[in-house]
Amino acid sequence: MTHPLVSIVITTKNEEDNIENCLISITEQTYPNIEVIVVDNNSTDKTFEIALKFTDKVFNKGLERSTQRNYGMVKIACGKYVMFLDADMILGPKAIEACVFMTENEDCVALHIPEFVLGTKYFTRVRRFERSFYNGTVVDGARFFKKSIFVEVGGFDETMSGPEDWDIDKKVKQIGQIGLLPTSSEYLEENSWKNKNFIIERGVDPNEKWNSIFHNESEFDIKIYLAKKKYYSKSLDNYVAKWGAKDSDVRKQTGVWYRFFGVFLERGKWRRLLQKPLLIPGIYLLKILIGLNFLRRNFS
């Protein structure tokens, strides 16, 4: 297997509590040829200094995460492949190796990567369960791309902050397929992985999840969560106007039926709901609160 360069771009703003674990997880990849790029947005904490311990490619660029990602993935990245992460994400140790192998050997130009939410509180367990239904659906968003394709479609739409991941999926799918990475591949010696205990302490068994992303939401705060959703919803009208309200993906992404029911029932996934019935009320409570936030925005 050849090892083409993979450029990983992490966008940050005041992430001193998270960025180190994210960067450690990149240094522990089984894949040998990785370029690490951190694009900060005027942090006032120690994010910038921590990042410099791991890479000399640390930049300051606003205004929003789409601008930061485009700067890193288009202007700075040198890799054949580009990937973006949030600072509160931890990569499974075989994720990049698996991404390259799948993209080199299968007919896909970008990848969705399975994601597991970390945390032991009730609503983080709700979020973890809910997120598991989204992998590879129109609600998901690709994170790993052939750089040539990412550049060809114009990168992220910088007028959006929220639905920009749906938007780039739409653009990429006009050119090629987006695949779903398996959660695990070959066996890995667990004891060699520094982030293992951190993940276990936050409610997730990392075994057989070597190719995945672990999203640290252990400090989940429902008020902050709803505020973010409200902020990201501001770009939703632009997204719908761009692709049309009758577009099949848009109808699923923004429609009550699919978001409340279809994504949990399709392809036999409804059986998994029966495994954790106590988390179902939490899923629908969060969805109702997000919906009320959206309606309040429209009528305010």
Beta strands, then each sheet from edge to edge (+ up, - down):
strand 1: 6-12
strand 2: 34-40
strand 3: 58-60
strand 4: 81-86
strand 5: 89-91
strand 6: 110-112
strand 7: 115-118
strand 8: 144-146
strand 9: 178-180
strand 10: 213-216
sheet 1: 3+ 2+ 1+ 4+ 8- 6+ 9+
sheet 2: 5+ 10- 7-
end
